[in-house]
Amino acid sequence: MSEAAVLRATMTDRATVTRESWDGTAWKTVVAYENLPCALSRAPQTPTASITGLWEELPENQGQMTLFVPRDTLLLAGDRAEVRREGQVLRGVCSAALPYPSHGMARFFLTEVKAA
């Protein structure tokens, strides 16, 4: 099994990614990806997201996570993502994705956590 296939098997979260697009007359929000397989990860020292409302009290950098996506996914800086995982919906803003041969990776700046 290839490294890409192994990593893809770990992408059990699903995301909807939107971005702003200029249509010649106005900015519009468009869906870039829907039901995108992904894996949202955090550093061990970062508190786990919860729906208790405690995120408002955390320092801004503790809301930073890493979003792993399939290698052919093109995320742009400022894309908004809604990630569904384990009974929660996590909303945030993405950095541009860094492409690797087996996957893509972007920073995910958490803005909201709610129950699914």
C-alpha angles and dihedrals in degrees: 000000000000124000089247091054092048092050092045089056089059092055097096096145120086127216140193111206123197132183139184115256130186111227095187096270107039144003113262133186110239131184109245096178133008125194089001113180108238144147120229112206138180136196113262092246092055115094116247114256115256137182093231094098094248092126092084090066097051124095112261095248091058089066090064117109136165122249116205115200137174113286095250093056116114112203118181127209107270097027111144119226134193109198120196116205138152097342095317137099115212118194125196151131123271133218119221110288118252109223120225127176091255104030147348126250132198136172113251117207106204116223104163141014123193140158115274 
